[in-house]
Amino acid sequence: MIERIDGFSDAYNPIQDHIKIQFCKAETDIDKLDFISNELLNQGFDPLISRCLIFVNSRKKCEQLTASFEEIINEGWKEGAIQNSQVGFYHAGMEAEDRQGTYSKFKEGEIVLLFATKAFGMGMDIKNIHFLFHFSPPGTFEDYLQEVGRAGRNEEARLRAGFQDGKRITATCLYSSNDFTKMKSRLHDSRLGWNHIKQTKDLVENYIKSIRGHVQHSTEPVAIPFNLRNTNASKPNEKEDVKFRLALHWLECLNRIELGYFTVTHFDFETESLRSLKSKDFSSADSDQQELLKALATFSSLDRNGPAVQISISILRSKLKCSLEKLMSGLVKAHKSAWIKLIQKTAIYYPEYRAKEVGYCNGLSNSDQDKYLGIKVIFDLARQILNQVSDGESQIFRSEDLNSMFFGLLEPYNDLEKLPWSEEQYHDRQKKEIQRYIKALKTMASKHVFSLLQCLDKIRHTSNFDSGESSISGKPFVYQVVSSGYHKTGQVEIELKSLENHCVNLISFITNENLNSGKTTFIWADLFKESAIGLPDNLNYFLNLLMICSKSGYLFHTGLFPSGIEVYLKNTAEINDLPDLKTPDGEVFADFNEVAKSRELKLIALQSLQEISGKEGPTYAQQDEFIKAYFRCSSSQDLVRLLEEKLGDGHSAMAAYRAESYKEEIRKLNDEQKLVFNFPLNKNLNVIAGPGSGKTHTLVLRIARFIQDQNVAPSEILVLAYNRAVVSELKDRLGKLFRALGYHQLIER
């Protein structure tokens, strides 16, 4: 686990002397927010000299808690202590520019209380974080220690804030009765399963077969796109791209593939459509099309047996000596005219948080004013900005200018009794829902309206930073400059309206396909043929539409031209569910399980620190001794011994780690039942068994094997039974087993 460097002491504790750690129990989110609020008030939090950082485990929660804490400020803090605008959030799902802006505001004091995920980590040099909380325990011991290290990094700032003469900064980790159980379930959800690696092997081989026509060993690589799993998923998920990359690593360890260089973007063509170019007359095509078709015809002689051919964009551009925009538009025209057939797929779908709104809008006509309010607001804000920019001139905009524009834009929505798609029954909740929705609209539109404006042909935008020397307040600020190159009256509104209509058409078409046929994967070139969307033959324009629909929160997509990696196929041998540990596959399987188990041990180590800290009496020495003992562990076995010493052999966390209940139930199986239990999970199996043969017990353990050994999500397992009694019994038995394994949350799903 840890390799020692000669000359360094084993006695290592990364928590500095000026930090005191404590764990405090709080059962609900409201309890935790109240605790943080009271601590800040009681400890005399001064926003002029200190910052408060609160670590949260998910992006969604980060934003929700920010809104909730703003309400606490309104209700319980004296006026002027902290403004709503001084509470913010930070996570990896934000645009890079937004993350940098939030970081700068936190550093300068425009934001003084920040909810953040672990994305706020290395390289974040904020010198005056004097109040630090974890809203719930993080995933691993190391994450916790690293995040605690954000506190009080500058001695001068600490002294100025009164942290001297033995007074230390307190880093508080809040936890509820089931927080560690929840974290274990989250580890299971994020963990790569052995079955996932086997599925990835099939995906890669099928993709290679579509390009080559075979899956035999070859010295020539195939470019595998990183979104391959998502484009083949019924419910795309951005986490799947990460799991796919990890699975490729383990396939290389298993000697099934060899990974090469990261690849430039490529196009996928139907093989037959390229072959047919060799015998076609291009005289009916325009001159630009003829050049493109002649270049593509040179690939018709490639020795390809598969249904698809990959051609690099860079190779095509070098042949044609043309711009990327011209190449892409030419390919779209050739596809629409049936000269060629592009078959590259992408996943496009609406996000879950828009489900109710999308379902409501699906029944409206595209001209209805209530349809996709986010699109309407961002385009109306763009109009207000453009109305202040004269043709051929430039105009400066600051944040207060946008705020005044929003007042008129959003006022009609404040008068709504409820959102048209709302399912809330109580008036006060309906009004709060409207307020949250309006705030989200304002945030979205102000962040992305300038990106929208740059989609217009003759509009230019720059974002500029002023150090504050020229302002009255002396504080730095960002301002926007919009320049118009239009000279024909009304032309900009014609383009803006066309862009808006196409956004509505695209969202309507995609969400209709998502809802009515469950379709989330599309050959993107075919969308240019859809009259319901009415796209022009301009791929850059389509990319702009996707960008606007994505930033406004109505459509997510996995990219038209994904990056990828070269893959050399080496070995197509089947991967067993439980490889013999004496074989090369078995050695990799052991390493794979070691990685998974080490993550669980790191979570138990954090739980152990919490229990040590929760004991009565002075805890600093015990905390220090445990942390140093943790870093002295050089293997998983060392860490297990340490945790058993601190927690005791009979502790539920250690029993769950050792999967004692699961192993005990397996030991009870007779020989016939073990044959069924151990039968390969990817094979069909029919079993004839009479009453009293233990078939229900064996089925329960086979299901448990999917979840415990293969890391399959319970939601992906379907069990059919002939009556409700059998279903209830199965759920009851699985519930008891998985509660003993520490997976309370998993089995509830």
C-alpha positions, 0 to 999 in steps of 0.5 A: 500500500505504501512504499517507504522512502529511506531516511524518513520517519514513520511517525507522520501526522499531516495535521498541523499543530494549529488545527484541532479536529472534532466529530459532532453528531447531527442527524438531519441536514437542518440540524447540521446547518443550524450547528454551522450557523450557531458555531459561526455566531458563537465563535464571532465569525468576522467576514472581514478577516476570515473565511468559512469552508464547508466540504460536501460530498456531492455537487447537487447537495453543494448547490442545495445547501447554499440556497438553504444557508441563504434562508438561515441568514435571512431568518437568524443573522443580524443584518449586515453580518453576511449577505446572501451574495457572500454565500457560494458553492464550488464543484467540478461540474461548473464551467472552468471560468465559473470555478475560477471566478468563485475562487477569486471571489472567495479569496477577495472576500466577495464570497466568505462562506463556501460550500465545496466538493473535494474539487476545492483541493490542491493548489487552492491557496486561501490563507484565511480559512479559519472555520472549516466543516465537513457536512458529512464524512468524506470517502477516505481517510486521506481525503479527510486529512487533505481537506482539513489541511485547508485551514489556517495556512497563514500564520499572520492571518491566524494571529490577526483573527485571534488564533493565538496563545493556544487557541486553535482552529477547529475543523469539525466533521458532522455525522449522522447515525447512518452517514458511514453506512451511506458512504459505504453504499456510495463506494459500492456505486462508484466502484468498478465491478469485475463484470464491468470489465467483462462488459467493456471487453465485449464493447471494445471487441464489438467496436473493433469488429465494426471497423475491421470485420474481425476481432483477431490480433492486429499490429494496427490500432483502432481509435476507441472513443471514451464515450463508447459505453455512454453511447451504448447505454439506455441511461447515459451517465458522465461517471460511466466515461470514467469507469470505461477508462478504468476498465481499459486499464484493467483490460491492459493488465489482463493482457487483452489489449494494449493501450497506445496514444490518445487520439485526435478526433475522427469520423466514422463512415459506413464502409459500403458508402465509401466503396460506392464512391469509386464508381460514382459520377460527381458532376452533379455535385458543386465544385467544393463537394466534388473535391471532398468526394474525390478525397473520400473516394481515395479511402474506398480501396482500404482493406476493410471488412467491417461495416465502418471505416474510421478516418482522422479529421487531420488526415482529411484536412491535409488532403483537402487543404481546407478549414475545419468548418468548411470540411464539416459543412461539406460532410453534412451536405454529402450525407444529406445528399446520400453521397456518403453515410456518416454513422457516428453516434452521440447520446443526447438526453434531458437531465433528470432535474428537468423531467417534470418541466420537459414532460409538461412542455412535451404537450405544448406547441413550439410557439407556446410562451410557457415552453422552455422558460430557460430558453426564453429568458436567456434569449430575451436577456440577449435581446436587451443587451443587443438593444444597448449596442449600436450597429458597428459599435461596442458597449461595456456591461457590468454585473449591476447592468445585468441585474437591472435588466433581469428585474423586468425580465423575471417580474412576470414569473414572480406573480405565478401562483405555481410553476405549471408543472409543479406537483407541490400541494402547499402554497408556501412550498409552491412560492419557494419552488418559484423563487428557486426556479427564478434564481436558477434562471437568473444564474444560468442566463447571466453566466451564459448569455455572452456565450450565446451572443458569440454564436451570432456571426457579427457579434464579438465579446470579451471578458475583462478584469479590472484590478479595482484601482479605477473604482470607488470601492477599490475592489477588483471586478470583471466587466464584459465588452460586446461589439456589433459588426452589423450594419443592416437594420434588424439583421441581428434580430432575424439571426437571434430569432432563428437561433432561438427557434432552432433551440426550441425545435431541437429540444422538442425533437430530442425530448420527444424521442427520449420520452416516447421511445426511450431513445437517447442515442442518435446518429448525429448526421441524421438530425440534419435530415429531420424536418421537425428541427430544420437545421441548416447544412452547417455543423458549427451552427449545430454545435452552437445549438447543442452548447446553448441547450446544454448551458441552459440545462435542457439537453446533455450530450456526450460530444459529437467528436469524442477524444479516445485512445488507440487500442491494440487487440492482443487476446480475445480469451474469455474472462472468468467470473472467478479466475484461478488465483494461480493464473495470470488472470487470477493475479490481476483479479487479486490486485483488482479486489485489493484496490476495492478493499483498500478503499473500504478500509480507508473509510473504516479508518475514518470511522475509527478516528471518529470513534476515538474522537468521540470518547470522553476525556482528552483526545489529541494524543489518541488522534495523533497516535492513530494517524501516525499508526495509520501511515506506518501501515505498509499493507492492507493486512497491517491496516486491518490489524490496526483497525481491529485493535482500535475497533475490536474484532466484533465491530460491525464495520470490520465484520461487514468488511470481512463479509462474514455473514455472506461467507457463513451463508455460502458455507451452509450450501450443500454440494448441489447448491454450490454448483448452482451458486458457482455457475458462471454469472454470464450464462443462462441456467435452468434449475429444477428443484422441489420443495425444501431443496433450498432453492430460495436460499441459493437464489438469494446468494446468487443475487448477493454474488452479483452485488457483493462480488461483481459490484452490480447495482441492485437496480440492474437486477430483475427477479421474477416470481410467481406470487407476492409471498416469494418476492417478499421473502426474497426481499426480506432475506436479502435485506437481512444479509445486506444489513449485516454487510453494511449496505443498508442503503443499497438494499432499500433501492 
